[in-house]
Amino acid sequence: VNRMNRVFCLGVLVLCQTAFLTTGCRKNTFQPPKDGLYDLRARPHVTGDVVEFQSTLKITSGEMIFTEGDQLTNVPADFSVRSRSEVEIVSAGGGQVTGFREKILEGTTDVRITVGGNVVSNSKRNKLAGQTVLHTLKGGRWERTLESGSTDPVLLRELAELETPEVTGDVYPRERVKVGHAWKLSGDTLRDFVDTTAKSVTGTVWHEFESVGEHGGELCASIVVTVDVEIRTVDDEGADAIRRLKWSGMTMRSLAKGVDVSGSLRGYIELLGSNVDEGVKGDFKVRGPFVLDGTARLLKEGS
């Protein structure tokens, strides 16, 4: 159960991170285009931009299943995951971000399982909470280091599993589009949207520009997101793991700031993997319906 809990926590934290981390920057003024064509891409970041992200994911009526030989254990489980981080751009040029600091302010997973009629509750805090991670683009790949220079093996293991947030805005069309426009992600853009650390990502991610309206005192684009993907990764012990995600929801994107200011998703998550305990191999599965809500706030504009 502890291993399934750890793998599940990794999966849902990645889900929280990818759902609301496509951001940009622009002065807080916007005039609707006369031709009805909108630019949905993130505006180029500049050094000094600071954005805060918060998300909460809840899974109710979930289950954790472990199979060892002919023995099958099914454990009802509920999960709640909260995350909050602050991203500061430290280097950018030619419309491309090449470095940023990510301060992890909060990362907490609460789990409640029922075993033999008894309810057991557990809370896990992300070991990187309170740490600042430096993300640097080198040779087309992101490298991550701890700003503190710590060599703590526990922190370094957590760092190896940390995904680099997508900050380029590539999930949005390069051309200006009208309300009603729909597009599908593929290739590297699909992988980067879902999980940059994955061995492979298959499936579909659809976006549809549904409408324009006021949200939180500013003009926003309402974008419907539909996801049905399978993600293959390697866990912290070198074993293969599979995550299957199906969700749909709405993202509200500020047309003035180029920030996904809020979003709400509903869907289903399933994680599959294997474990070897005292020489005996077992398979596990974690699954259940989820609700994910998140917000982004532009704290400071750089120059």
C-alpha positions in Angstrom: 0.0 0.0 0.0 2.8 2.4 0.8 4.4 1.9 -2.6 1.1 2.4 -4.4 0.5 5.5 -2.4 4.0 6.9 -3.4 3.5 6.2 -7.1 0.0 7.6 -7.0 1.2 10.8 -5.3 3.8 11.2 -8.1 1.2 10.7 -10.8 -1.3 13.2 -9.4 1.3 15.8 -8.6 2.4 15.7 -12.3 -1.2 16.0 -13.3 -1.6 19.1 -11.1 1.6 20.6 -12.5 0.7 20.1 -16.2 -2.8 21.3 -16.0 -2.2 25.0 -15.3 1.4 25.9 -16.2 1.2 27.5 -19.6 1.8 31.2 -19.0 2.9 34.4 -20.6 3.1 38.1 -19.9 1.6 41.3 -21.2 0.4 44.6 -19.9 -3.1 44.4 -18.3 -4.9 46.1 -21.2 -6.7 44.5 -24.0 -8.8 45.7 -26.9 -10.9 43.1 -28.7 -9.7 42.8 -32.4 -12.0 44.2 -35.0 -11.5 41.3 -37.3 -12.5 38.8 -34.6 -9.1 37.0 -34.7 -7.5 36.4 -31.3 -3.9 35.6 -30.4 -4.0 32.9 -27.8 -0.3 32.2 -27.5 1.6 33.2 -24.4 3.4 36.5 -25.0 7.2 36.2 -24.8 8.4 36.1 -21.2 11.0 38.6 -20.0 13.4 38.4 -17.2 11.7 39.2 -13.9 8.2 37.9 -14.7 6.8 36.1 -11.6 3.7 33.9 -11.6 2.1 32.0 -8.7 0.2 28.7 -9.3 -2.2 26.9 -7.0 -4.1 23.7 -7.6 -6.2 21.2 -5.6 -7.0 17.7 -6.8 -9.5 15.5 -5.1 -10.3 11.8 -5.7 -13.3 10.3 -4.0 -14.4 6.6 -4.3 -11.0 5.6 -5.6 -9.4 2.3 -5.1 -5.9 0.8 -4.8 -5.5 -2.8 -6.1 -2.6 -5.1 -5.5 -2.1 -8.5 -7.1 0.5 -11.0 -5.9 0.2 -14.4 -7.5 -3.4 -15.5 -7.0 -4.0 -13.1 -4.2 -5.8 -9.8 -4.9 -6.2 -7.0 -2.4 -8.7 -4.1 -3.1 -8.5 -1.1 -0.8 -11.0 1.8 -1.1 -9.2 5.1 -1.0 -9.8 8.9 -1.1 -7.1 11.4 -2.0 -6.6 15.1 -1.7 -3.5 16.8 -3.3 -2.6 20.5 -2.8 0.2 22.3 -4.6 1.5 25.9 -4.8 4.6 27.2 -6.5 6.1 30.5 -7.6 8.0 30.8 -10.9 10.4 33.6 -11.7 12.0 34.0 -15.1 15.7 34.6 -14.8 16.8 34.4 -18.4 14.9 34.8 -21.8 15.7 36.0 -25.2 14.3 35.9 -28.7 10.9 35.0 -27.3 12.3 31.9 -25.6 12.7 31.2 -21.9 16.1 29.7 -21.1 16.1 29.7 -17.3 13.7 30.2 -14.4 13.5 29.7 -10.6 10.7 27.6 -9.2 10.0 28.0 -5.5 7.9 25.1 -4.2 5.7 26.7 -1.6 3.4 23.7 -0.9 3.0 20.1 -1.9 0.8 18.0 0.4 -1.1 14.7 -0.3 -3.7 13.4 2.1 -4.8 9.8 1.8 -7.6 7.9 3.5 -7.9 4.2 3.0 -10.2 1.5 4.4 -8.6 -1.8 5.5 -10.6 -4.5 7.2 -13.3 -2.0 8.0 -10.9 0.4 9.6 -10.2 3.8 8.2 -6.5 4.8 8.1 -5.5 8.4 7.3 -2.0 9.5 6.2 -0.6 12.9 5.1 2.6 13.2 3.0 4.4 16.5 2.4 6.5 17.0 -0.7 10.2 16.8 0.5 10.9 19.7 -1.9 8.5 22.1 -0.2 10.4 25.2 0.8 13.1 24.5 -1.7 13.9 26.5 -4.8 14.7 24.6 -8.0 16.7 26.2 -10.9 15.6 25.1 -14.4 18.1 25.8 -17.1 17.8 25.0 -20.8 20.9 23.4 -22.2 21.2 21.8 -25.6 17.5 21.7 -26.0 16.9 19.9 -22.7 16.0 21.2 -19.3 18.4 20.6 -16.4 17.3 21.0 -12.8 19.4 21.8 -9.7 18.7 22.9 -6.2 19.5 26.5 -5.5 20.7 25.6 -2.0 23.3 23.2 -3.4 22.0 20.4 -1.1 23.4 16.9 -1.7 20.7 15.3 0.5 19.9 12.0 -1.4 16.2 12.3 -0.5 15.9 15.7 -2.0 17.9 14.7 -5.1 15.6 11.7 -5.6 12.6 14.0 -5.4 14.3 16.4 -7.8 14.9 13.7 -10.4 11.1 13.0 -10.4 10.2 16.7 -10.7 8.9 17.8 -14.1 9.9 21.0 -15.6 6.8 23.3 -16.1 5.9 24.1 -19.7 6.5 27.9 -20.0 6.6 28.4 -23.8 2.9 28.6 -24.6 3.3 26.1 -27.5 0.0 24.4 -26.8 -1.7 27.4 -28.4 -2.0 28.1 -32.2 0.8 30.2 -33.7 -1.7 32.1 -35.9 -4.6 34.3 -34.6 -7.9 32.4 -34.5 -11.6 33.0 -34.2 -14.0 31.7 -31.6 -14.9 28.1 -32.4 -11.4 27.2 -33.5 -10.2 23.7 -32.4 -6.8 22.1 -32.5 -5.1 18.8 -31.5 -1.7 18.5 -29.8 0.8 16.0 -31.2 4.5 15.0 -31.1 6.8 16.8 -28.7 4.0 19.4 -27.9 1.8 16.6 -26.7 4.5 15.1 -24.5 5.5 18.4 -23.0 1.9 19.3 -22.2 1.3 15.9 -20.4 4.7 15.0 -18.9 8.2 16.0 -20.1 9.8 13.1 -18.2 7.7 10.4 -19.9 9.3 7.6 -22.0 6.3 7.9 -24.3 2.9 9.6 -24.5 0.1 8.3 -26.8 -3.5 9.5 -27.2 -5.1 12.8 -27.9 -5.4 16.3 -26.3 -8.0 18.6 -27.9 -8.5 22.3 -27.3 -11.5 24.4 -28.5 -11.8 28.2 -28.2 -15.4 28.3 -27.1 -16.1 32.0 -26.2 -14.8 35.3 -24.9 -16.2 36.9 -21.8 -15.3 38.7 -18.5 -13.8 36.6 -15.7 -12.5 38.1 -12.5 -12.7 41.6 -13.9 -10.8 41.0 -17.1 -11.5 39.7 -20.6 -10.8 36.0 -21.0 -10.9 33.3 -23.6 -12.9 30.2 -22.5 -11.0 27.1 -23.8 -12.4 23.6 -23.5 -9.7 21.0 -23.0 -10.3 17.2 -23.5 -7.6 14.7 -22.7 -7.4 10.9 -23.3 -3.8 9.7 -23.0 -1.5 6.9 -21.8 1.8 7.9 -20.3 4.7 5.4 -19.9 7.4 6.3 -17.3 10.0 4.8 -15.1 9.4 5.2 -11.3 12.0 6.0 -8.7 13.0 2.3 -8.3 13.5 1.8 -12.1 10.3 -0.1 -12.7 8.0 0.7 -15.6 4.8 2.5 -14.7 1.8 3.5 -16.8 -0.6 6.4 -16.2 -3.9 6.6 -18.1 -5.7 9.9 -17.9 -9.1 11.0 -19.2 -10.5 14.4 -18.4 -12.3 17.4 -19.8 -12.7 20.9 -18.4 -12.6 24.6 -19.0 -9.6 27.0 -18.8 -10.1 30.7 -18.5 -7.2 32.5 -20.3 -6.5 36.2 -19.8 -6.3 37.9 -23.2 -4.4 40.8 -21.6 -1.8 38.9 -19.6 -1.6 35.7 -21.5 -2.1 33.7 -18.3 -4.4 30.7 -17.7 -6.0 32.5 -14.7 -8.2 29.6 -13.6 -9.4 26.2 -14.7 -11.5 23.3 -13.6 -11.2 19.7 -14.8 -13.2 16.5 -14.3 -12.0 13.1 -15.2 -10.6 9.6 -14.4 -7.1 8.6 -13.6 -5.5 5.1 -13.6 -2.0 4.2 -12.6 -0.4 0.8 -13.3 2.9 -0.7 -12.3 4.8 -3.5 -10.6 6.7 -4.1 -7.4 9.2 -6.7 -6.2 9.1 -7.3 -2.5 11.4 -10.0 -0.9 11.8 -11.6 -4.3 8.1 -11.8 -5.0 6.7 -9.7 -7.9 3.4 -8.1 -7.7 1.3 -5.8 -9.9 -0.6 -2.8 -8.6 -3.3 -0.5 -9.9 -4.6 2.8 -8.6 -7.7 4.4 -10.1 -10.6 6.7 -9.5 -12.6 9.8 -10.6 -11.0 13.2 -9.9 -11.8 16.9 -9.7 -8.9 19.4 -10.3 -9.2 23.1 -9.7 -6.4 25.6 -10.2 -5.5 29.3 -10.5 -2.6 31.3 -11.7 -1.7 34.9 -10.7 0.8 37.2 -12.3 2.5 38.7 -9.3 5.1 40.8 -11.1 5.9 41.9 -14.7 9.6 42.0 -15.6 11.2 44.3 -18.0 
